[in-house]
Amino acid sequence: MLTNGQLIFGILFAIAFAIILIYTYRKDLKLHKKFYKGSIWILIAFIAFILMILAVKYLFT
């Protein structure tokens, strides 16, 4: 079980980490649009591949 101090630290750390991530992402948004253009298709292909593996697993078991 966590103590109150550990719980408070964990919550504050998670909030601060999320704020820093959001700030950094917004700061680099121009670079993301320039260098990662079209990367959504790679994500879609990866998800489709995982779904295909799951479908084959459930079809043959």
C-alpha positions as CSV (number, residue, x, y, z in Angstrom):
1,M,0.0,0.0,0.0
2,L,1.2,3.5,-0.7
3,T,1.6,6.2,1.9
4,N,-0.1,9.5,1.5
5,G,3.1,11.2,0.5
6,Q,3.9,8.6,-2.2
7,L,0.4,9.0,-3.6
8,I,0.6,12.8,-3.7
9,F,4.0,12.6,-5.3
10,G,2.8,10.1,-7.9
11,I,-0.2,12.3,-8.8
12,L,1.8,15.5,-9.0
13,F,4.5,13.7,-11.1
14,A,2.0,12.4,-13.5
15,I,0.4,15.8,-13.9
16,A,3.7,17.6,-14.4
17,F,4.9,14.9,-16.9
18,A,1.7,15.3,-18.9
19,I,2.1,19.1,-19.0
20,I,5.7,18.9,-20.1
21,L,4.7,16.4,-22.9
22,I,1.9,18.6,-24.2
23,Y,4.2,21.7,-24.1
24,T,7.0,19.9,-26.0
25,Y,4.6,18.4,-28.6
26,R,3.0,21.8,-29.3
27,K,6.5,23.4,-29.5
28,D,7.6,20.8,-32.1
29,L,4.3,20.7,-34.1
30,K,5.8,22.3,-37.2
31,L,8.6,19.7,-37.3
32,H,6.1,16.9,-36.8
33,K,4.0,17.9,-39.7
34,K,7.1,18.3,-41.9
35,F,9.0,15.1,-41.1
36,Y,6.2,12.7,-40.1
37,K,3.8,13.4,-42.9
38,G,1.9,10.3,-43.9
39,S,3.0,8.3,-40.9
40,I,-0.6,7.6,-40.1
41,W,-0.6,5.0,-42.8
42,I,2.2,3.1,-41.1
43,L,0.1,3.1,-37.9
44,I,-3.0,1.8,-39.7
45,A,-0.9,-0.9,-41.4
46,F,0.6,-2.0,-38.1
47,I,-2.9,-2.2,-36.4
48,A,-4.3,-4.1,-39.4
49,F,-1.4,-6.5,-39.2
50,I,-2.0,-7.1,-35.5
51,L,-5.7,-7.6,-36.1
52,M,-4.9,-10.1,-38.9
53,I,-2.7,-12.1,-36.6
54,L,-5.4,-12.2,-33.9
55,A,-8.0,-13.3,-36.5
56,V,-5.8,-16.1,-37.7
57,K,-5.2,-17.2,-34.2
58,Y,-8.9,-17.4,-33.3
59,L,-9.8,-19.0,-36.6
60,F,-7.3,-21.9,-36.2
61,T,-7.7,-22.6,-32.5
